[in-house]
Structures are given as structure tokens and as C-alpha cells.
């Protein structure tokens, strides 16, 4: 049995993962870090990412704290979804 290795996302990494999301005012898109995203933006992005990759994941309703975001990202990564981070400075 082969064990796959992945580098876990931490709270620090939430400011290194950039996502292109629709602007709140509906005019175009904006680059935001996972830490900067609104709960709605993160919910929609993570649900779409999971659906696109065929990962079964229940996305919480309401406030999504930073620890929950870390858990959800690690769940996606464990399922083989690629999440890109900016290099640490």
C-alpha cells in the first residue's frame, strides 16, 4: 500500500494562497488570499473546487473561521486537489 505525502496547510498559509474571485460589487474579479475572502466567497470557491475535482465535501453554512478553512483545504489536498501557495518570504 502506497502512502501519499502532502504538505499540510497551516493558518500562516492562508495569507499565501491567492484565489481569483468575483468582486462583491459584481464588477469584474479580484485576487484575494483565503484569509481575506468573505465567508460567501470561500464557500462558493471551495464548493466549486470540490465539485470540479469530484471530492465529496459538505460546506458549512454561516461563518467559516480560519481553522475551518485550514481543515477544508487540507481535506481537498488529501483528496488530490492541487492548492498553490506563494513562496514564503
C-alpha positions in Angstrom: 0.0 0.0 0.0 1.4 3.3 -1.1 1.2 6.2 1.4 0.9 9.6 -0.4 2.6 12.6 1.2 1.2 16.1 1.2 2.3 19.3 2.9 -0.5 20.4 5.2 -1.9 23.9 5.0 -1.4 26.0 8.2 -3.0 29.2 9.4 0.1 31.0 8.1 -0.5 29.6 4.6 -4.0 31.2 4.4 -2.3 34.5 3.5 -0.1 32.8 0.8 -3.0 31.2 -1.2 -4.4 33.6 -3.7 -7.8 33.0 -5.4 -9.4 35.0 -8.2 -13.0 35.6 -7.2 -15.8 37.8 -8.4 -15.9 41.2 -6.7 -18.6 41.8 -4.1 -20.0 44.7 -6.2 -20.3 42.4 -9.3 -17.8 44.4 -11.4 -15.1 42.0 -12.6 -12.8 39.9 -10.4 -10.2 40.4 -7.7 -7.3 38.4 -6.3 -7.8 37.7 -2.6 -6.0 35.4 -0.2 -8.0 32.7 1.5 -7.7 34.8 4.7 -9.2 37.9 3.0 -12.1 36.1 1.3 -15.6 36.6 2.7 -17.4 33.5 4.0 -19.6 33.5 0.9 -16.6 33.8 -1.4 -14.7 31.0 0.3 -17.9 28.8 0.5 -18.6 29.2 -3.3 -14.9 28.7 -4.3 -14.3 25.6 -2.1 -17.6 24.0 -3.2 -16.8 24.6 -6.9 -13.3 23.3 -6.4 -14.5 20.2 -4.7 -17.2 19.6 -7.3 -14.8 20.1 -10.2 -12.4 17.6 -8.7 -15.1 15.1 -7.7 -14.5 15.4 -4.0 -17.5 14.9 -1.7 -17.4 17.6 0.9 -20.1 19.3 2.9 -19.5 23.0 3.0 -20.7 24.7 6.2 -23.4 27.4 6.2 -22.7 30.6 8.1 -19.4 31.9 9.4 -16.4 29.9 8.2 -13.5 30.5 10.7 -9.8 30.3 9.7 -9.4 27.0 11.4 -12.3 25.5 9.4 -10.7 26.9 6.2 -7.5 25.2 7.0 -9.3 21.9 7.7 -11.3 22.2 4.4 -8.1 23.0 2.3 -6.3 20.1 3.9 -9.3 17.8 3.1 -9.1 18.9 -0.6 -5.3 18.4 -0.7 -5.6 14.9 0.9 -8.1 14.1 -1.9 -5.6 15.0 -4.6 -6.7 18.6 -5.3 -3.8 20.9 -6.1 -3.7 24.1 -4.0 -1.0 26.5 -4.9 0.8 28.8 -2.4 3.1 31.7 -2.9 6.6 31.0 -1.6 7.3 32.1 2.0 9.4 35.2 2.2 
